[in-house]
């Protein structure tokens, strides 16, 4: 069956860098005529995919296909979502190229026993971004509210918010998907619960049971966002699974780690880490969105960087530690003044106030 947790993460991790296109983005992504591209309707013959698991995957897409396990959903809504992506070929290729590289981060996540079978990352159709803040205080790539973040042991304080940390929040999301899959024994209902809420899906199931109606996802009464939730994922799965049917060539993404985690010593500011990685600060922060303050504050924290920047960052951090430079966390004692603290550390009061905001 499936062995990779987020088998469609390549497709839907556009939510990190690109997101669903705005009206302007969509217009730019469509053909130069500014008119939607006509997509030829293709009758897909039923077939059974055969994969040679005795060899390594050719590329990231080959690897992702090996993880497909969620039962297919065939509906008009899937076709509509499919057309949405296919009518925007430039946007779709950009999404897949970025998402394919980011998918490699999934290897660091703890894959629960069943969660691979979703063949999908939870995706509500919004512009989900690690720095995103949406309705009901939902934050990050996986849209955790504060209480859910605490339930899954995601640290949330003035220094870090692990709901935005890519690896920590993905681990939590996998745990949650595992939990709700075991509740329903059905991935479509599990994903609906992730998007709409466990209680809402349970009530919808009870209504159908009381009315003698089927208990499958496609037969439940639910909000439009939830109704489109699985079709979006299925559309991406169809495109990645058989791109030749849609006259689409997937961008080549090597089946290797494109990003890695580098241990972050306590007291390193993010601007320095970005400089040591030879990366623009904005790009560095986009890969490390869990920090609320501009420096590392506790052991065990890591920086995510492109694989080809990791060695340079490690060497720079080692040199930084040997030099004794860096930030110090100082616990203020009762009765201490900022003037005394500043003097103790060779700073003026104005400098200390500026540093601490």
N, C-alpha and C positions, 0 to 999 in steps of 0.2 A: 504494500500500500504506500502511503506517502511517508516520506522521511524528513521533509523540510517544512518547518513551521509556517512560514509566510510565503507560500509558493507564488503568490501574485504580488508580493511586496514590490517587485520590480515595476509593475504596472501602476500600482496605486501610491507608491512613495513619491509620485509627482506632488502629492499633497504637501511634501516638505518644501521643495524648491519652487514648484510651479503652481500646483493647485488647479482646480477647475478654472478654465480661462475666463477672464472678464470679457465683457462685450468687445472691448478694444483688442484684447489678446486673441479672442476667437476670430475677429475679423482679419487680424494680421496673419493668423495661422491658416486661413482658408486660401484657396487658389487666388492668383493675382486678379482674377476677374471680380473678386469680392462676392462671388456667388458660391453657395454650397456645392461641393463636388458631388456629382451623381455617383451613388454607390450601387454597383450591380448586385441585384439580389441573387444570392447563391443558394441553391438547395444543397444542404450538406448531407451527404450520404452517411448513414449510421456506420460507425466503424469502431474497432477496438484498437487503441494505440498499443503498439508493441515497442518496448524500449530495451535496448541491449545494456543491461545493468552490469555486464562484465567489463565494460570499458568506462573510462572517465568521461564526464560530460564534455561535449565539444565547446560549449560556451555557457553563459549564465542561463540562457533560455532553455537549453537542453537540460540543465540541472533543475530548473524550475518545473519543467514539464514532468520530471520524474516525481515531483512532489504532489501533483494533482491527485486529489482523492475525494473532494467534496462532490456529492451527486450533482449532475447538471440540472439547471433550470431552463426550460424552454418556454418562452412567453413573448408576447408582443413587446413588453417593456424591455426585455433583454435586447431585442432587435433595435428598439429605439435608442438605447444606450450605446449599442454597437455602432449605429449610424452616427451618433454624436461624435464618437472618437474618430471614426473613419472619415468623416467629413472635414476633419481638421488634421490632415496628415503631418504637417510640420509640427504642430503641438504634440501629437501623439508620439512622434519619434523623439522629440525632446524629452518628454515624460519618460519614455522607456529607457533612453540612454542614461538619464540621471538615476532613475529608479533601479536600473540594473546594477549600477555601481554601488548604490546604497544597500542593495539587497545583501551584499557580502557581510554587512554588519550583523545580519541575522545569526551568523555562526556563533556569535558571542552570547546569544540568548539561550536560556534554558528552555529546551523544547519539551513541553509536557507530552505525555504518552499519546494523546489523541489530537492535540491541537494542530498538528501538521495537516490533518485531513480537511481543514477548512479550505486549503488551497487559496487563502486570501488573507489580506490584512484588513482589520476592521476599518471601515471607511464610510463616513456618513454623508459623503457627497459635498461637504463644505471644503473650504480652502484650509485644510488641516495643516498647521505648521507648528513646530516645536515651541515657538514663541507666542503662538496664538492664544487669545483669551476670548471665549465665546459665551453664549448664554449659559446661565446657571454656573458661572465660574468654571467652566470646562477649560482645561489647559493642556496644551501639548499635542504631540503627534496622535495620541490615543484618546484624547479628550476626557481625562479623568477629572471628576469633581473632587473637592478637598476630602470629603469623607471617604470616597472610594480609594483615593490615594493613600490615606492613612490605613485603611483596611488591608491594603496590599503592601504596607510597610515602605511607602515612598516618602522620603524625608521632605518636609516642607517647612522651612524656616526663613529667617531673613537672609541667610547666606546661600542656600541652594533650594531648588524646587525640582525634585526628581521626577515629577510628572512631565517635565520638559526634557529630562535626560533620556536620550534615545535608547540606550541599552537598558537602563533600570526600568523605564516605563514599558518597554517592549516585554521584558520579563513579567512585569505585573499584568500586562494585557494578555499574555499567554496563559498565566495562571487563571485569569478571569474567564477567558474563552474555554479553558478546560472545565472550569466549574459549571458554567452554564450549558456546556455540551452534555456533561454528565446529568444535568438536571432534566434535559429534554431528550437526549439520545438522538438529536437531529441537528445538523449544522445550520440549516436555514433558520430554524427557530432560535438557535443559539446566537446567530448573528443579528436576528431581529431583536433579541433581548439585549444584546450589547448596544444597539442603537436606540431602542425605545424604552428599555427597562424590563427587568425580570417580571415585576408585578403586572405591568401592562400586558405583556404577552400571556401571562398566566390567566388574566381576566378574559382576554380575547379567546383563548382556548376553551375556557369554561363556558363562554357565551355560545360558541359553536357546538360544544358538547350538549348543552341544554337545548339547542335548536336542532340537534340531530345532523349537524353539518360536519364536513371533513375537518380534520385537525391539522392539515398541512399548512405550511407558510402561505402558499398562494391563495388559500381560502379564508384567511383571517381578515377581519376589518382592522385597518391600521392607518396611521398618518401617511401622507404621500412620501415623506422622506424615508420612512421605514419600508414602504412599498417598493421604492426604487433602490434600496440598499443592496440587496443581493443581486439584482439585475446588473448593477454597475460592475460588481466583481465578476459576474458571469461573463459579461461582455469582454472585459479585459482577458479573462481566461480563454475565451474562444479565439481572440485575436492572437494571443501568444501561442496557443495550442496548435493552430493551423493557419499561420499568416499567409501561406500560399493561396488559400481560398479567397483571400481579400486582396490579392495582388499587392501584398505588403512585404517589404524586406525589413526584418528587425535589425536595428543597429547592432553591430558586433560589440559585445561586452565579454571580455575574457572571464572564464570561470576561475576567478582568483579573488583574494582579499584586496579590495580597493581602498579600504580604510582600516586602520588599526587603532587600538587603545594604547596610550603611553602613560606610564605611572606619573602622576603629578605630585611633586613634593609640596609640603605645606609652605605657604608663604610666597608662592609664585603668582604674580599678577598676569592676567590674561593677555594684556597687550605685549608683555615681554615674551610670553609663550608663543604668541602669533609671530612676533619678530624672529624668534629662534627657529620657527618652522618655515620662515620665509614665505608667509602667507599674509594676505590682506586681513586686517582685524575683522572686518565684516564677515569674510568667508570663514575665519576661525570661529567666530561666535556662532555662526549658523550651524556648525558641526558640534558645538559645545553649549547648547542653550540652557543647560540646567543651572548655571551659576547666576545667582541674584546679585552678587557683589563682584568686584573686579579682581578677586584673588582667591586662591585655594586656601581652605581653612582647616581641613581635617585629613588624616591619613587615609589612604585607600582611594582617593579621587583619581580620575584619569582624564586625559585629553584625547579626543578623537581627531586624528589627522589622516590625510591621504598616505597610503603606504610608502610612497617615495619621499615623504617628508619626515618619517618617523625617526630615522637614524640621526638626522640633523637636529631634531628636537631633543632626543635623548642626550646627545653629546652636549648640546647647549645647556640643558638642565643640570647635567653633571658638573659642568664648569661653573654654573651659577651657584651650586651648593658648595663647591670647593672654595669659592671666593667669599663665602659668608654673606653675600648680598641676598636681599629678599625682604619680605614683610613679616612682622612679628605681631601675633595676636596678644594683646595685653588686657587682662581682666582688671577692670577698674574696682578699686577697693573703696569701702565707705569712707567718705570724708576727703578723698583725693580731688584735687582740682586739675583742670586741663593744663594750667600753667605748670604745675609740678610734674605732670606726666610728660609734657612736651620737653621740659628741661632735662628730665631723666634720660630721654632718648635723643638729645641733641637737636631738638626741633624748636621752632618758635610756636607760640600758641596759634598764630594764624595758619601756619603750615599744618599743624595737627587738625585744626578745624576743617581746613580744605580737604585733607586726605579722607576724613571721616564724614564728609558731607554735612 
